[in-house]
Amino acid sequence: MISSSNRFHGRRAVSRVRGKPAHSPRLSARVAKNSNQSYRLAIVVSKKIDNRAVVRNRIRRRLFEAFRTQEKLHNLPLDVVVYVKSVDLATVAADQVEDEVASLTAKILNSHSS
């Protein structure tokens, strides 16, 4: 899990992020600059993905861990809201989740640099 300082707190903070979109096959993201010295990350898993909280939380935990271990967003002043598009992330292998996150992060960094 990522540290508390790198997470959004409250639903309102997440809904205010309006930035450049980035997409991968199973994930979408909105990225905006923030005034902090580090990134903030939120992962949104809708009930349309799966009605069970256990599955939604498993997806959320797996994605938070993949972003934490990847460390590409560290020390960047970004607000990142990731939207899950597929329930497959709950059951696929961990390396596939990491590949998906790496793909999305590369697109985030490309959109941020331009």
Secondary structure as GFF3:
##gff-version 3
##sequence-region A 1 114
A	DSSP	three_ten_helix	4	6	.	.	.	ID=ss1
A	DSSP	alpha_helix	11	15	.	.	.	ID=ss2
A	DSSP	beta_strand	20	23	.	.	.	ID=ss3
A	DSSP	beta_strand	27	33	.	.	.	ID=ss4
A	DSSP	beta_strand	40	44	.	.	.	ID=ss5
A	DSSP	alpha_helix	53	70	.	.	.	ID=ss6
A	DSSP	beta_strand	78	84	.	.	.	ID=ss7
A	DSSP	three_ten_helix	87	90	.	.	.	ID=ss8
A	DSSP	alpha_helix	94	113	.	.	.	ID=ss9
###
